[in-house]
Amino acid sequence: MGDSEVRGRLWTDTWLPAVLLGVAGVGWWWSVVSASSMGGDGMSMDTQSEMPMQPQSPMSFAAFLIAWVAMMAAMMLPAVLPVVRRYTREAGGYAAPAVIFVAAYLALWSVTGIPAFLAWSHLNGPLAHADSWADRLAGAVVLAAGLYQLTPLKATCLRHCHAPTSLPLQQGTHLDGLGQALLAGGRYGMYCLGSCWLLFALLIAMGTMGLAWMLALSVVIWLERITLFGEWITRVTAAMLVALGVVLLVHPAFVSHLIS
């Protein structure tokens, strides 16, 4: 085994996981800091009371996007680590393709923060005032998220997340390899987005990006992609979300208890 191969394996098996998990850790740290400071911004319900709090000055688009990207990094990077390692190993163990792959992946998720901000900015006030239509909308989104878990599209996207066929690795120049990494990261991000976009829409529809919901969905996403019983996790999650969605449609005021 040559020195270059040893260095490649050291990067792929040691440094790469450490870097990605470190970035995810920074994302969780930022999410915790944001959660402690966003109570007055109407990001979520008052954590000390079951009564909805009055929204104050709305969060700026820049602040929301930073929080959104941090949340994506925290929730998604641990789940995509095996795929990034595989891509890096097949790309020769170099750092540059891995960095570009992850950057393209996160860039795609960052773009989704634009419609997320628009939706959140319109729903934040009605949810804070416990408007019945906003609560029913949250229930409908929860129900839709549960049903989507059982669709062929979800299954197809999740199958690509397990064994992606979207990682083009062709021989060419170094510049070609970097272009392929950009394309591969974007394509894989599309499959991840197709797999769990409604789970994140659920957070927006309920007017919260709270740590408890983030942690619960992170565990679901990780188990769906990493474990051998991922399909079972998907079905169990679907059943739970459908049941919760029905409850929220019948008793919309229950939303305040879930985001308090």
C-alpha positions as CSV (number, residue, x, y, z in Angstrom):
1,M,0.0,0.0,0.0
2,G,1.5,3.3,-1.1
3,D,1.8,6.4,0.9
4,S,-0.9,8.2,-1.1
5,E,-3.3,5.3,-0.6
6,V,-2.6,5.4,3.2
7,R,-3.2,9.1,3.3
8,G,-6.4,8.7,1.3
9,R,-7.7,6.1,3.7
10,L,-6.7,8.2,6.7
11,W,-8.7,11.2,5.3
12,T,-11.7,9.1,4.2
13,D,-11.9,7.0,7.4
14,T,-10.8,9.4,10.0
15,W,-10.6,13.1,9.1
16,L,-13.7,13.2,6.8
17,P,-16.1,11.8,9.5
18,A,-14.6,14.1,12.1
19,V,-15.0,17.2,9.9
20,L,-18.6,16.3,8.9
21,L,-19.7,15.5,12.4
22,G,-17.9,18.6,13.6
23,V,-19.9,20.7,11.1
24,A,-23.1,19.0,12.3
25,G,-22.1,19.7,15.9
26,V,-21.6,23.4,15.0
27,G,-25.1,23.3,13.4
28,W,-26.6,21.9,16.6
29,W,-24.8,24.5,18.7
30,W,-26.1,27.3,16.6
31,S,-29.6,25.8,16.8
32,V,-29.4,25.7,20.6
33,V,-28.2,29.3,20.7
34,S,-30.9,30.3,18.2
35,A,-33.6,28.5,20.2
36,S,-32.6,30.3,23.4
37,S,-32.7,33.7,21.7
38,M,-35.6,33.3,19.3
39,G,-38.4,33.0,21.8
40,G,-39.0,36.7,21.5
41,D,-38.9,36.5,17.7
42,G,-41.9,34.3,17.5
43,M,-39.9,31.3,16.3
44,S,-41.8,29.1,18.7
45,M,-44.3,29.1,21.5
46,D,-43.4,30.2,25.0
47,T,-41.5,27.3,26.6
48,Q,-42.7,28.3,30.1
49,S,-46.4,28.5,29.4
50,E,-49.0,26.7,27.4
51,M,-50.4,30.1,26.2
52,P,-49.3,31.3,22.8
53,M,-46.9,34.2,23.1
54,Q,-47.3,37.4,21.2
55,P,-44.9,37.6,18.2
56,Q,-42.5,40.5,18.4
57,S,-40.2,41.8,15.6
58,P,-40.1,39.2,12.9
59,M,-36.9,37.4,12.1
60,S,-35.0,38.8,9.2
61,F,-34.5,36.7,6.1
62,A,-30.7,36.5,6.7
63,A,-31.1,35.3,10.3
64,F,-33.7,32.7,9.2
65,L,-31.5,31.4,6.4
66,I,-28.5,31.1,8.7
67,A,-30.7,29.2,11.2
68,W,-32.1,27.0,8.4
69,V,-28.7,26.1,7.0
70,A,-27.4,25.3,10.5
71,M,-30.5,23.1,11.0
72,M,-29.9,21.3,7.7
73,A,-26.2,20.6,8.6
74,A,-27.2,19.4,12.1
75,M,-29.9,17.1,10.9
76,M,-28.7,15.8,7.5
77,L,-24.9,15.5,7.6
78,P,-24.7,12.5,10.0
79,A,-27.2,10.7,7.8
80,V,-25.3,11.4,4.5
81,L,-21.8,10.6,6.0
82,P,-21.7,7.0,4.6
83,V,-22.4,8.3,1.1
84,V,-19.9,11.0,1.3
85,R,-17.3,8.6,2.5
86,R,-18.1,6.2,-0.4
87,Y,-17.9,9.0,-3.0
88,T,-14.6,10.3,-1.6
89,R,-13.1,6.8,-1.6
90,E,-14.1,6.2,-5.2
91,A,-12.8,9.6,-6.1
92,G,-9.4,8.7,-4.9
93,G,-9.5,9.8,-1.3
94,Y,-8.9,13.4,-2.1
95,A,-10.4,16.2,0.1
96,A,-11.5,18.5,-2.7
97,P,-14.2,16.3,-4.2
98,A,-15.6,15.6,-0.7
99,V,-15.7,19.3,0.1
100,I,-17.4,20.2,-3.2
101,F,-19.9,17.3,-2.8
102,V,-21.0,18.5,0.6
103,A,-21.0,22.1,-0.4
104,A,-23.3,21.3,-3.4
105,Y,-25.5,19.2,-1.1
106,L,-25.9,22.0,1.5
107,A,-26.3,24.7,-1.2
108,L,-29.4,22.8,-2.5
109,W,-30.9,22.6,0.9
110,S,-30.0,26.3,1.5
111,V,-32.1,27.3,-1.5
112,T,-35.1,25.6,0.1
113,G,-34.8,28.1,2.9
114,I,-36.3,30.7,0.6
115,P,-39.8,29.2,0.3
116,A,-39.5,28.0,3.9
117,F,-39.0,31.6,5.1
118,L,-41.9,32.9,3.0
119,A,-44.2,30.2,4.5
120,W,-43.0,30.7,8.0
121,S,-43.3,34.5,7.8
122,H,-47.0,34.1,6.8
123,L,-47.8,31.4,9.4
124,N,-45.9,32.6,12.4
125,G,-48.4,35.3,13.4
126,P,-51.6,33.2,12.9
127,L,-50.1,30.3,14.9
128,A,-48.9,32.6,17.7
129,H,-52.5,33.9,17.9
130,A,-53.9,30.4,17.8
131,D,-55.9,31.1,14.7
132,S,-58.0,28.0,14.0
133,W,-57.3,27.9,10.2
134,A,-53.5,27.9,10.9
135,D,-53.8,25.1,13.4
136,R,-55.9,23.1,10.9
137,L,-53.4,23.8,8.2
138,A,-50.7,22.4,10.5
139,G,-52.8,19.3,11.0
140,A,-53.3,18.8,7.3
141,V,-49.5,19.1,6.7
142,V,-48.8,16.6,9.4
143,L,-51.3,14.2,7.8
144,A,-49.8,14.8,4.4
145,A,-46.3,14.1,5.7
146,G,-47.5,10.8,7.1
147,L,-49.2,9.8,3.9
148,Y,-46.2,10.8,1.8
149,Q,-44.1,8.4,3.8
150,L,-46.0,5.6,2.1
151,T,-45.8,6.9,-1.5
152,P,-43.7,5.3,-4.3
153,L,-41.8,8.6,-4.7
154,K,-40.7,8.5,-1.1
155,A,-39.6,4.9,-1.6
156,T,-37.7,5.7,-4.8
157,C,-35.9,8.6,-3.2
158,L,-35.1,6.7,-0.1
159,R,-33.7,3.8,-2.2
160,H,-31.3,6.2,-3.9
161,C,-30.3,7.5,-0.4
162,H,-29.4,4.0,0.6
163,A,-27.6,3.0,-2.7
164,P,-27.3,6.2,-4.8
165,T,-26.9,5.8,-8.5
166,S,-26.4,9.5,-8.8
167,L,-22.7,9.6,-8.2
168,P,-21.0,9.9,-11.6
169,L,-17.3,8.9,-11.4
170,Q,-15.7,9.1,-14.8
171,Q,-12.0,9.4,-15.6
172,G,-10.9,12.8,-16.7
173,T,-8.9,15.9,-15.6
174,H,-8.8,17.1,-12.0
175,L,-11.2,19.9,-13.0
176,D,-13.6,17.4,-14.5
177,G,-13.5,15.5,-11.2
178,L,-14.5,18.6,-9.3
179,G,-17.3,19.3,-11.7
180,Q,-18.5,15.7,-11.2
181,A,-18.4,16.2,-7.4
182,L,-20.6,19.4,-7.8
183,L,-23.1,17.5,-9.9
184,A,-23.1,14.4,-7.7
185,G,-23.7,16.4,-4.5
186,G,-26.6,18.3,-6.1
187,R,-28.2,15.1,-7.5
188,Y,-27.9,13.3,-4.2
189,G,-29.3,16.4,-2.5
190,M,-32.3,16.2,-4.8
191,Y,-33.0,12.6,-3.7
192,C,-32.7,13.6,0.0
193,L,-35.0,16.5,-0.6
194,G,-37.5,14.2,-2.3
195,S,-37.3,11.8,0.6
196,C,-38.0,14.1,3.5
197,W,-39.1,17.5,2.3
198,L,-42.5,17.1,3.9
199,L,-40.9,16.4,7.3
200,F,-39.3,19.8,7.2
201,A,-42.6,21.4,5.8
202,L,-44.1,20.0,9.0
203,L,-41.8,22.1,11.1
204,I,-42.7,25.2,9.2
205,A,-46.4,24.5,9.2
206,M,-46.3,24.2,13.0
207,G,-44.4,27.4,13.3
208,T,-41.5,25.9,15.2
209,M,-37.9,24.8,14.6
210,G,-37.6,23.6,18.2
211,L,-34.8,21.3,19.3
212,A,-37.1,18.5,20.4
213,W,-38.7,18.3,16.9
214,M,-35.3,18.6,15.3
215,L,-33.9,15.8,17.3
216,A,-36.9,13.5,16.7
217,L,-36.8,14.1,12.9
218,S,-33.1,13.7,12.8
219,V,-33.3,10.3,14.4
220,V,-36.0,9.3,11.9
221,I,-34.0,10.5,9.0
222,W,-30.8,8.8,10.2
223,L,-32.6,5.5,10.9
224,E,-34.3,5.5,7.5
225,R,-30.9,5.8,5.7
226,I,-28.5,3.9,7.9
227,T,-30.2,0.9,9.4
228,L,-31.4,-2.3,7.8
229,F,-34.9,-1.7,9.1
230,G,-35.3,1.7,7.5
231,E,-38.5,0.7,5.7
232,W,-40.1,-0.3,9.0
233,I,-39.1,3.0,10.5
234,T,-40.7,4.8,7.5
235,R,-44.0,2.9,8.0
236,V,-44.1,3.5,11.8
237,T,-43.4,7.2,11.3
238,A,-46.2,7.3,8.7
239,A,-48.7,5.7,11.1
240,M,-47.7,8.1,13.9
241,L,-47.9,11.2,11.7
242,V,-51.3,10.2,10.2
243,A,-52.7,9.6,13.6
244,L,-51.4,12.9,14.9
245,G,-52.6,14.7,11.8
246,V,-56.2,13.4,12.3
247,V,-56.1,14.5,16.0
248,L,-54.9,18.0,15.0
249,L,-57.7,18.3,12.4
250,V,-60.3,17.3,14.9
251,H,-58.8,19.3,17.8
252,P,-56.7,22.0,16.2
253,A,-56.0,23.8,19.5
254,F,-53.8,20.8,20.4
255,V,-51.1,22.3,18.1
256,S,-50.2,24.7,20.9
257,H,-49.3,21.8,23.2
258,L,-47.0,20.3,20.6
259,I,-44.9,23.4,20.1
260,S,-44.9,24.7,23.6
